[in-house]
């Protein structure tokens, strides 16, 4: 039997809605490359969850935000061949956020920047073929106000090249 080796990813992600549209980024790396993803990402050394959320949102979208609510935590498991790993176990902390400054802009490109820019999408624009599990879960949360408690597993996940 084939043994899976998981890379554990942990990050913070913001749900920002305006006029019934969700702000997403065009992802330029990782298992969600070439898909819509939520603004957010990993913590830097010594950074708090909220500090990371504000920094990541600004870096990836150009917007300064205020955190309205900690929505909760959910995790995802999916295949991703990377380094010595066969799969990723992605743990995501979700926040509801609102804009307090800045304008949507093309992000500065630096080592580790995986956003090509932000755009607005409506629920009808989002599918399993063009969005990350984080965006799919955000759309579900916007409808139900519930993240659920069980991990979402995507056995047939395809990394787009």
Residue frames as a rotation matrix with the C-alpha (Angstrom) as fourth column:
UNK 1
0.578 0.816 0.000 0.00
0.816 -0.578 0.000 0.00
0.000 0.000 -1.000 0.00
UNK 2
-0.133 -0.583 0.801 1.19
0.563 -0.710 -0.423 3.50
0.816 0.395 0.423 -0.88
UNK 3
0.037 0.073 -0.997 2.00
0.963 -0.269 0.016 5.64
-0.267 -0.960 -0.081 2.16
UNK 4
0.623 0.232 0.747 1.11
0.466 -0.877 -0.116 9.31
0.628 0.421 -0.655 2.00
UNK 5
-0.338 -0.715 -0.612 3.57
0.937 -0.316 -0.149 11.87
-0.087 -0.624 0.777 3.29
UNK 6
0.604 0.766 0.220 1.85
0.765 -0.635 0.110 15.12
0.224 0.101 -0.969 4.26
UNK 7
-0.729 -0.601 0.327 3.22
0.482 -0.791 -0.377 18.64
0.485 -0.117 0.867 4.15
UNK 8
0.126 0.772 -0.623 1.37
0.977 -0.207 -0.059 20.62
-0.174 -0.601 -0.780 6.83
UNK 9
-0.663 -0.211 0.718 0.52
0.413 -0.903 0.116 24.17
0.624 0.374 0.686 5.81
UNK 10
-0.022 0.621 -0.784 -1.00
0.960 -0.206 -0.191 26.66
-0.280 -0.756 -0.591 8.24
UNK 11
-0.852 -0.302 0.428 -2.30
0.437 -0.859 0.265 30.09
0.288 0.413 0.864 7.34
UNK 12
-0.361 0.716 -0.598 -4.77
0.356 -0.487 -0.798 32.91
-0.862 -0.500 -0.079 7.90
UNK 13
-0.782 0.178 0.597 -7.29
0.599 -0.048 0.799 33.93
0.171 0.983 -0.069 5.24
UNK 14
-0.745 0.465 -0.479 -9.67
-0.075 -0.772 -0.631 36.85
-0.663 -0.434 0.610 4.84
UNK 15
-0.313 0.761 0.569 -13.21
0.950 0.251 0.187 36.89
-0.001 0.598 -0.801 3.51
UNK 16
-0.683 0.100 -0.723 -14.02
0.008 -0.990 -0.144 40.34
-0.730 -0.104 0.675 2.16
UNK 17
-0.314 0.701 0.641 -17.38
0.941 0.317 0.114 40.80
-0.123 0.639 -0.759 0.46
UNK 18
-0.625 0.223 -0.748 -18.71
-0.141 -0.975 -0.173 43.87
-0.768 -0.003 0.641 -1.31
UNK 19
-0.130 0.680 -0.722 -21.87
-0.950 -0.293 -0.105 44.06
-0.283 0.672 0.684 -3.40
UNK 20
0.731 0.482 0.482 -22.37
-0.437 0.874 -0.212 40.26
-0.524 -0.055 0.850 -3.09
UNK 21
0.730 -0.583 -0.357 -18.92
-0.138 0.386 -0.912 39.60
0.670 0.715 0.201 -4.56
UNK 22
0.861 -0.504 -0.065 -15.95
0.285 0.373 0.883 37.95
-0.421 -0.779 0.465 -2.87
UNK 23
0.600 -0.748 -0.285 -12.44
-0.799 -0.540 -0.265 39.36
0.044 0.386 -0.921 -3.21
UNK 24
0.842 -0.382 0.382 -10.02
0.313 0.921 0.232 36.66
-0.440 -0.076 0.895 -4.36
UNK 25
0.117 -0.857 -0.503 -6.48
-0.692 -0.433 0.578 36.54
-0.713 0.280 -0.643 -5.72
UNK 26
0.829 -0.079 -0.554 -5.07
-0.416 0.576 -0.704 34.87
0.375 0.814 0.444 -8.79
UNK 27
0.729 -0.519 0.447 -2.77
-0.235 0.423 0.875 32.26
-0.643 -0.743 0.186 -7.25
UNK 28
0.634 -0.599 -0.489 0.74
-0.675 -0.119 -0.728 31.91
0.378 0.792 -0.480 -8.65
UNK 29
-0.497 -0.860 -0.117 2.13
-0.678 0.469 -0.565 29.01
0.541 -0.201 -0.816 -6.65
UNK 30
-0.699 0.115 0.706 1.51
-0.562 0.521 -0.642 25.91
-0.442 -0.846 -0.299 -4.57
UNK 31
-0.797 0.389 0.463 -1.28
0.458 0.888 0.041 23.39
-0.395 0.245 -0.886 -5.01
UNK 32
0.257 0.949 -0.182 -3.79
0.601 -0.304 -0.739 26.15
-0.757 0.081 -0.648 -5.90
UNK 33
-0.669 -0.610 -0.424 -1.74
0.035 -0.595 0.803 27.68
-0.742 0.523 0.419 -8.73
UNK 34
-0.963 0.268 -0.040 -3.81
-0.103 -0.227 0.968 29.16
0.250 0.936 0.246 -11.58
UNK 35
-0.173 0.936 -0.306 -6.96
0.828 0.306 0.470 29.22
0.534 -0.172 -0.828 -9.43
UNK 36
0.229 0.336 0.913 -8.86
-0.338 -0.852 0.399 31.77
0.913 -0.400 -0.081 -7.40
UNK 37
-0.236 -0.282 -0.930 -7.68
0.783 0.512 -0.354 31.77
0.576 -0.812 0.100 -3.77
UNK 38
0.853 0.496 -0.160 -8.39
0.480 -0.628 0.612 33.83
0.203 -0.599 -0.774 -0.68
UNK 39
0.249 -0.767 0.591 -5.98
-0.345 -0.640 -0.686 36.59
0.905 -0.034 -0.424 0.30
UNK 40
0.816 -0.042 0.577 -3.85
-0.565 0.150 0.811 35.31
-0.121 -0.988 0.099 3.15
UNK 41
0.408 -0.699 -0.587 -1.03
-0.185 0.566 -0.803 32.98
0.894 0.436 0.101 3.97
UNK 42
0.303 -0.414 -0.858 1.57
0.754 0.655 -0.050 31.85
0.583 -0.632 0.511 6.45
UNK 43
0.994 -0.015 -0.104 2.81
0.067 -0.676 0.733 33.62
-0.081 -0.736 -0.672 9.54
UNK 44
0.269 -0.952 0.148 6.27
-0.133 -0.188 -0.973 35.13
0.954 0.242 -0.177 9.69
UNK 45
-0.293 -0.495 -0.818 8.48
0.697 0.475 -0.537 34.45
0.654 -0.728 0.206 12.71
UNK 46
-0.848 -0.073 -0.525 6.94
0.499 -0.444 -0.744 35.99
-0.179 -0.893 0.413 15.84
UNK 47
-0.819 0.568 0.088 3.88
-0.422 -0.698 0.578 37.29
0.389 0.436 0.811 14.01
UNK 48
-0.597 0.715 0.364 0.41
-0.204 0.304 -0.931 36.95
-0.776 -0.630 -0.036 15.53
UNK 49
-0.364 0.563 0.742 -2.54
0.826 0.563 -0.023 35.61
-0.431 0.605 -0.669 13.57
UNK 50
0.677 0.713 -0.182 -4.10
0.567 -0.663 -0.488 39.06
-0.469 0.227 -0.853 13.15
UNK 51
0.169 -0.705 -0.689 -0.79
-0.407 -0.687 0.603 40.71
-0.898 0.179 -0.402 12.24
UNK 52
-0.759 -0.446 0.474 -0.25
0.168 0.569 0.805 38.07
-0.629 0.691 -0.357 9.56
UNK 53
0.050 0.864 0.500 -3.80
0.905 0.173 -0.389 38.54
-0.423 0.472 -0.773 8.24
UNK 54
0.754 0.233 -0.613 -3.36
0.091 -0.963 -0.255 42.30
-0.650 0.136 -0.748 7.86
UNK 55
-0.179 -0.914 -0.364 0.12
-0.479 -0.242 0.844 41.97
-0.859 0.325 -0.395 6.27
UNK 56
-0.681 -0.076 0.729 -0.89
0.440 0.753 0.489 39.20
-0.586 0.654 -0.479 3.85
UNK 57
0.373 0.899 0.230 -4.04
0.790 -0.178 -0.587 41.04
-0.487 0.401 -0.776 2.75
UNK 58
0.632 -0.203 -0.748 -2.07
-0.268 -0.963 0.035 44.23
-0.727 0.178 -0.663 2.07
UNK 59
-0.439 -0.899 0.001 0.72
-0.372 0.183 0.910 42.39
-0.818 0.399 -0.414 0.23
UNK 60
-0.701 0.135 0.701 -1.65
0.518 0.771 0.370 40.40
-0.491 0.622 -0.610 -1.97
UNK 61
0.150 0.886 0.439 -4.38
0.987 -0.108 -0.119 42.96
-0.058 0.452 -0.890 -2.70
UNK 62
-0.625 -0.390 0.676 -3.13
0.428 -0.896 -0.121 46.47
0.652 0.214 0.727 -1.84
UNK 63
0.284 0.848 0.447 -5.93
-0.088 -0.441 0.893 46.88
0.955 -0.293 -0.051 0.73
UNK 64
-0.886 -0.364 0.287 -5.57
-0.291 -0.044 -0.956 47.75
0.361 -0.930 -0.067 4.39
UNK 65
-0.061 0.893 -0.445 -8.13
0.083 0.449 0.890 45.84
0.995 0.017 -0.101 6.43
UNK 66
-0.435 0.095 0.895 -9.76
-0.897 -0.128 -0.422 45.67
0.075 -0.987 0.141 9.80
UNK 67
-0.854 0.149 -0.498 -10.67
0.116 0.989 0.096 42.25
0.507 0.024 -0.862 11.14
UNK 68
-0.187 0.895 0.406 -14.38
-0.777 -0.388 0.496 42.04
0.601 -0.222 0.767 11.96
UNK 69
0.615 0.521 0.593 -14.65
-0.760 0.591 0.270 38.46
-0.210 -0.616 0.759 13.17
UNK 70
-0.729 -0.681 0.067 -12.72
-0.660 0.725 0.196 35.24
-0.183 0.099 -0.978 13.65
UNK 71
0.155 0.846 -0.510 -14.96
-0.927 0.303 0.221 32.86
0.341 0.439 0.831 11.72
UNK 72
0.756 0.073 0.651 -13.16
-0.406 0.832 0.378 29.67
-0.514 -0.550 0.658 12.67
UNK 73
-0.366 -0.923 -0.114 -10.71
-0.819 0.262 0.510 27.03
-0.441 0.280 -0.853 11.55
UNK 74
0.818 0.515 0.255 -11.09
-0.325 0.781 -0.534 24.25
-0.474 0.354 0.806 9.00
UNK 75
-0.262 -0.964 0.055 -8.63
-0.509 0.186 0.840 21.95
-0.820 0.192 -0.539 7.28
UNK 76
0.756 0.384 -0.531 -8.22
-0.637 0.245 -0.730 20.46
-0.150 0.890 0.430 3.84
UNK 77
-0.100 -0.773 0.627 -6.33
-0.184 0.633 0.752 17.42
-0.978 -0.041 -0.206 2.56
UNK 78
0.901 0.366 -0.234 -5.39
-0.278 0.073 -0.958 16.95
-0.334 0.928 0.168 -1.06
UNK 79
0.510 -0.739 0.440 -2.71
0.782 0.612 0.122 15.40
-0.359 0.282 0.890 -3.27
UNK 80
0.934 -0.346 -0.092 0.26
-0.353 -0.846 -0.400 17.62
0.061 0.406 -0.912 -4.11
UNK 81
0.611 -0.792 0.000 3.63
0.790 0.610 -0.069 16.30
0.055 0.042 0.998 -5.18
UNK 82
0.731 -0.396 0.555 6.13
-0.301 -0.918 -0.258 18.76
0.612 0.022 -0.791 -3.71
UNK 83
-0.118 -0.879 0.462 9.63
-0.978 0.021 -0.210 18.06
0.174 -0.477 -0.862 -2.47
UNK 84
-0.939 -0.271 -0.212 9.40
-0.238 0.956 -0.171 14.72
0.249 -0.110 -0.962 -0.64
UNK 85
-0.587 0.780 0.218 5.66
-0.312 0.031 -0.950 15.12
-0.747 -0.625 0.225 0.06
UNK 86
-0.866 0.379 0.327 2.75
0.495 0.552 0.671 13.40
0.074 0.743 -0.666 -1.67
UNK 87
0.164 0.980 0.109 -0.08
0.798 -0.197 0.569 15.43
0.580 -0.006 -0.815 -0.12
UNK 88
-0.778 -0.296 0.554 -0.81
-0.053 -0.848 -0.527 18.63
0.626 -0.439 0.644 1.75
UNK 89
0.003 0.736 -0.677 -2.77
0.975 0.149 0.167 19.06
0.224 -0.661 -0.716 4.96
UNK 90
-0.642 -0.184 0.744 -3.80
0.258 -0.966 -0.017 22.72
0.722 0.181 0.668 4.89
UNK 91
-0.128 0.542 -0.831 -5.09
0.984 -0.037 -0.176 24.26
-0.127 -0.840 -0.528 8.12
UNK 92
-0.556 0.018 0.831 -6.85
0.430 -0.850 0.305 27.57
0.711 0.527 0.465 7.55
UNK 93
-0.453 0.410 -0.792 -7.98
0.693 -0.397 -0.602 30.22
-0.561 -0.821 -0.104 10.03
UNK 94
-0.265 0.476 0.839 -10.78
0.799 -0.379 0.467 32.28
0.540 0.793 -0.280 8.48
UNK 95
-0.615 0.106 -0.782 -11.50
0.470 -0.747 -0.470 35.93
-0.634 -0.656 0.409 9.26
UNK 96
0.457 0.700 0.549 -14.24
0.883 -0.429 -0.188 38.25
0.104 0.571 -0.814 8.08
UNK 97
-0.486 -0.729 -0.482 -12.54
0.710 -0.651 0.269 41.52
-0.510 -0.212 0.834 7.14
UNK 98
0.749 0.642 0.166 -13.42
0.623 -0.597 -0.505 44.99
-0.225 0.482 -0.847 5.87
UNK 99
-0.015 -0.739 0.674 -11.44
0.827 -0.388 -0.406 47.55
0.562 0.551 0.617 3.95
UNK 100
0.599 0.158 -0.785 -10.15
0.628 -0.701 0.338 50.58
-0.497 -0.695 -0.520 5.86
UNK 101
0.395 -0.491 -0.776 -7.71
-0.482 -0.830 0.280 51.92
-0.782 0.264 -0.565 3.28
UNK 102
-0.619 -0.759 0.203 -5.75
-0.143 0.363 0.921 51.39
-0.772 0.541 -0.333 0.10
UNK 103
0.350 0.646 -0.679 -6.84
-0.865 -0.056 -0.499 50.42
-0.361 0.762 0.538 -3.38
UNK 104
0.713 -0.084 0.696 -6.73
0.214 0.971 -0.103 47.11
-0.667 0.223 0.711 -5.20
UNK 105
0.482 -0.652 -0.585 -3.39
-0.857 -0.489 -0.161 47.02
-0.182 0.579 -0.795 -6.97
UNK 106
0.706 -0.373 -0.602 -1.01
-0.073 0.807 -0.586 44.58
0.705 0.458 0.542 -8.62
UNK 107
0.953 -0.303 0.020 1.14
0.011 0.100 0.995 43.20
-0.304 -0.948 0.099 -5.80
UNK 108
0.262 -0.951 -0.161 4.87
-0.964 -0.266 -0.001 43.67
-0.042 0.156 -0.987 -5.63
UNK 109
0.880 -0.009 -0.475 6.54
-0.122 0.962 -0.244 40.48
0.459 0.273 0.846 -6.82
UNK 110
-0.006 -0.874 0.486 9.13
-0.981 -0.088 -0.171 39.07
0.192 -0.478 -0.857 -4.40
UNK 111
-0.681 -0.310 -0.664 10.35
-0.240 0.950 -0.198 35.64
0.692 0.024 -0.721 -3.37
UNK 112
-0.883 0.408 -0.231 7.37
0.424 0.483 -0.767 33.96
-0.201 -0.775 -0.599 -1.72
UNK 113
-0.461 0.761 -0.456 4.74
-0.616 -0.645 -0.453 36.25
-0.639 0.072 0.766 -3.26
UNK 114
-0.873 0.162 0.460 2.12
0.366 0.841 0.398 33.96
-0.322 0.516 -0.794 -4.76
UNK 115
0.248 0.950 -0.189 -0.53
0.522 -0.295 -0.800 36.51
-0.816 0.099 -0.569 -5.76
UNK 116
-0.619 -0.371 0.693 -0.75
0.786 -0.277 0.553 37.90
-0.013 0.886 0.463 -9.27
UNK 117
-0.904 0.340 0.261 -3.44
-0.311 -0.939 0.146 40.35
0.295 0.051 0.954 -8.17
UNK 118
-0.721 0.691 0.052 -6.95
0.215 0.295 -0.931 40.55
-0.659 -0.660 -0.362 -6.77
UNK 119
-0.817 0.572 -0.071 -10.35
-0.284 -0.294 0.912 40.48
0.501 0.766 0.403 -8.44
UNK 120
-0.437 0.778 0.450 -14.01
-0.747 -0.036 -0.663 40.22
-0.500 -0.627 0.598 -7.50
UNK 121
-0.874 0.252 -0.415 -16.02
-0.092 0.753 0.652 37.05
0.476 0.608 -0.635 -8.13
UNK 122
-0.054 0.908 0.415 -19.62
-0.993 -0.093 0.073 36.12
0.105 -0.408 0.907 -7.53
UNK 123
-0.061 0.084 0.995 -20.81
-0.519 0.848 -0.103 32.73
-0.853 -0.523 -0.008 -6.36
UNK 124
0.851 0.485 0.201 -21.74
-0.077 0.495 -0.866 31.77
-0.519 0.721 0.459 -9.93
UNK 125
0.607 -0.699 -0.378 -18.16
-0.716 -0.274 -0.642 32.44
0.346 0.660 -0.667 -11.07
UNK 126
-0.249 -0.769 0.589 -16.62
-0.960 0.277 -0.044 29.89
-0.129 -0.576 -0.807 -8.67
UNK 127
0.785 0.431 -0.444 -16.23
-0.498 0.866 -0.041 26.19
0.367 0.253 0.895 -9.47
UNK 128
0.759 -0.518 0.394 -14.07
0.044 0.646 0.762 23.28
-0.649 -0.561 0.513 -8.34
UNK 129
0.533 -0.534 0.656 -12.17
0.846 0.337 -0.413 23.72
0.000 0.775 0.632 -11.63
UNK 130
0.196 -0.458 0.867 -11.14
0.407 -0.767 -0.496 27.33
0.892 0.450 0.036 -11.03
UNK 131
0.428 0.049 0.902 -11.02
-0.643 -0.685 0.343 27.86
0.635 -0.727 -0.262 -7.25
UNK 132
-0.707 -0.695 -0.128 -9.09
-0.319 0.476 -0.820 26.63
0.631 -0.539 -0.558 -4.23
UNK 133
-0.225 0.603 -0.766 -10.80
0.740 0.616 0.268 24.69
0.633 -0.507 -0.585 -1.44
UNK 134
-0.735 -0.096 -0.672 -10.46
0.583 -0.595 -0.553 27.87
-0.347 -0.798 0.493 0.65
UNK 135
-0.868 0.449 -0.215 -12.62
-0.497 -0.776 0.388 29.85
0.007 0.443 0.896 -1.79
UNK 136
-0.410 0.743 -0.529 -15.15
0.002 0.581 0.814 27.01
0.912 0.333 -0.240 -2.09
UNK 137
-0.332 0.237 -0.913 -15.44
0.912 0.329 -0.246 26.91
0.242 -0.914 -0.326 1.72
UNK 138
-0.907 -0.009 -0.421 -15.74
0.152 -0.940 -0.306 30.73
-0.393 -0.342 0.854 1.88
UNK 139
-0.690 0.702 -0.176 -18.65
-0.491 -0.276 0.826 30.63
0.531 0.657 0.535 -0.59
UNK 140
-0.203 0.600 -0.774 -20.29
0.501 0.743 0.445 27.90
0.841 -0.297 -0.451 1.50
UNK 141
-0.581 -0.074 -0.810 -19.77
0.799 -0.244 -0.550 29.99
-0.157 -0.967 0.200 4.67
UNK 142
-0.965 0.236 -0.117 -21.32
-0.253 -0.953 0.165 33.04
-0.072 0.188 0.979 3.02
UNK 143
-0.369 0.865 -0.339 -24.45
-0.307 0.231 0.923 30.96
0.877 0.445 0.180 2.30
UNK 144
0.288 0.515 -0.807 -24.69
0.378 0.713 0.590 29.07
0.880 -0.475 0.011 5.61
UNK 145
0.352 -0.329 0.876 -22.55
-0.742 -0.669 0.046 30.99
0.571 -0.666 -0.479 8.16
UNK 146
0.763 -0.132 0.633 -21.05
-0.377 0.703 0.602 27.60
-0.525 -0.698 0.487 9.09
UNK 147
-0.027 -0.858 -0.512 -17.57
-0.998 0.056 -0.040 26.27
0.063 0.510 -0.858 8.29
UNK 148
0.766 0.258 -0.589 -18.35
-0.215 0.966 0.143 22.81
0.606 0.017 0.795 9.60
UNK 149
0.603 -0.539 0.588 -15.96
-0.696 0.003 0.718 20.80
-0.388 -0.842 -0.374 11.74
UNK 150
0.569 -0.364 0.737 -14.68
0.330 0.922 0.201 17.99
-0.753 0.128 0.645 9.54
UNK 151
-0.438 -0.813 -0.383 -11.73
-0.213 -0.320 0.923 18.25
-0.873 0.486 -0.033 7.18
UNK 152
0.758 0.537 -0.371 -12.54
-0.467 0.049 -0.883 18.48
-0.456 0.842 0.288 3.49
UNK 153
-0.213 -0.818 0.535 -10.63
-0.009 0.549 0.836 15.86
-0.977 0.173 -0.124 1.49
UNK 154
0.620 0.299 -0.726 -10.09
-0.682 -0.252 -0.686 16.21
-0.388 0.920 0.048 -2.25
UNK 155
0.279 -0.503 0.818 -8.75
0.118 0.864 0.490 12.83
-0.953 -0.040 0.300 -3.40
UNK 156
0.317 -0.059 0.947 -8.93
0.915 0.282 -0.289 13.76
-0.250 0.958 0.143 -7.10
UNK 157
0.671 -0.080 -0.737 -7.41
0.017 -0.992 0.124 17.25
-0.741 -0.095 -0.665 -6.79
UNK 158
0.462 -0.531 0.710 -5.60
0.879 0.167 -0.447 18.43
0.118 0.831 0.544 -9.92
UNK 159
0.080 -0.537 -0.840 -2.79
0.318 -0.785 0.532 20.95
-0.945 -0.310 0.108 -9.67
UNK 160
0.896 0.330 0.297 -3.14
0.389 -0.262 -0.883 23.21
-0.213 0.907 -0.363 -12.71
UNK 161
-0.105 -0.992 -0.065 0.05
0.704 -0.120 0.700 24.05
-0.702 0.028 0.712 -14.60
